[in-house]
Amino acid sequence: MKTPPCFEDQQTKPIIRQICEEHNIDLDLLKDLCEEVNSHAGSGRRFGLPENIDAILDRFVKRTKEV
């Protein structure tokens, strides 16, 4: 999957990081979810999107339990 440009842009990257810190949002989780939604953008179909989001959330929960 391709990372959305806002996560690579030198001006928006620190803003996203700050917002995540302020609202206790995991940056990697947000990035993974945005990548998944972005990969379905423009396709006109959402087939598989809910399942893929569930898988991302499951990996996140597993990752946080390991720490």
C-alpha positions as CSV (number, residue, x, y, z in Angstrom):
1,M,0.0,0.0,0.0
2,K,1.1,3.5,-0.7
3,T,1.4,5.9,2.2
4,P,-0.9,9.0,1.9
5,P,1.2,12.0,1.0
6,C,0.3,13.9,4.2
7,F,2.3,11.4,6.2
8,E,5.4,12.1,4.2
9,D,5.1,15.9,3.7
10,Q,7.5,17.8,5.9
11,Q,4.9,20.4,6.8
12,T,2.0,18.2,7.6
13,K,3.9,15.4,9.3
14,P,4.6,17.3,12.5
15,I,1.0,18.6,12.6
16,I,-0.3,15.0,12.4
17,R,2.1,13.8,15.0
18,Q,1.1,16.7,17.4
19,I,-2.6,16.0,16.9
20,C,-2.1,12.3,17.6
21,E,-0.2,13.1,20.8
22,E,-2.8,15.6,22.0
23,H,-5.7,13.1,21.4
24,N,-3.8,9.9,22.4
25,I,-4.1,8.4,18.9
26,D,-1.5,5.9,17.8
27,L,0.2,7.4,14.8
28,D,1.0,4.0,13.2
29,L,-2.6,2.9,13.5
30,L,-3.9,6.1,11.9
31,K,-1.4,5.7,9.1
32,D,-2.4,2.1,8.5
33,L,-6.1,3.0,8.4
34,C,-5.5,5.9,6.1
35,E,-3.5,3.8,3.7
36,E,-6.2,1.2,3.6
37,V,-9.0,3.7,2.9
38,N,-6.8,5.5,0.4
39,S,-6.2,2.2,-1.5
40,H,-10.0,1.9,-2.0
41,A,-10.5,5.6,-3.0
42,G,-11.8,6.1,-6.4
43,S,-12.6,2.5,-7.0
44,G,-16.3,3.0,-6.5
45,R,-16.3,-0.2,-4.5
46,R,-15.9,-0.8,-0.8
47,F,-15.6,-4.6,-1.2
48,G,-13.1,-5.9,1.4
49,L,-12.7,-2.5,3.2
50,P,-14.5,-3.4,6.4
51,E,-12.6,-6.7,6.7
52,N,-9.3,-5.0,6.0
53,I,-10.0,-2.4,8.6
54,D,-10.9,-5.2,11.1
55,A,-7.6,-6.9,10.3
56,I,-5.7,-3.6,10.9
57,L,-7.4,-3.1,14.2
58,D,-6.8,-6.7,15.3
59,R,-3.0,-6.3,14.5
60,F,-3.0,-3.1,16.5
61,V,-4.7,-4.7,19.5
62,K,-2.3,-7.6,19.3
63,R,0.7,-5.2,19.1
64,T,-0.4,-3.2,22.1
65,K,-0.9,-6.3,24.2
66,E,2.7,-7.4,23.5
67,V,4.1,-4.2,24.8
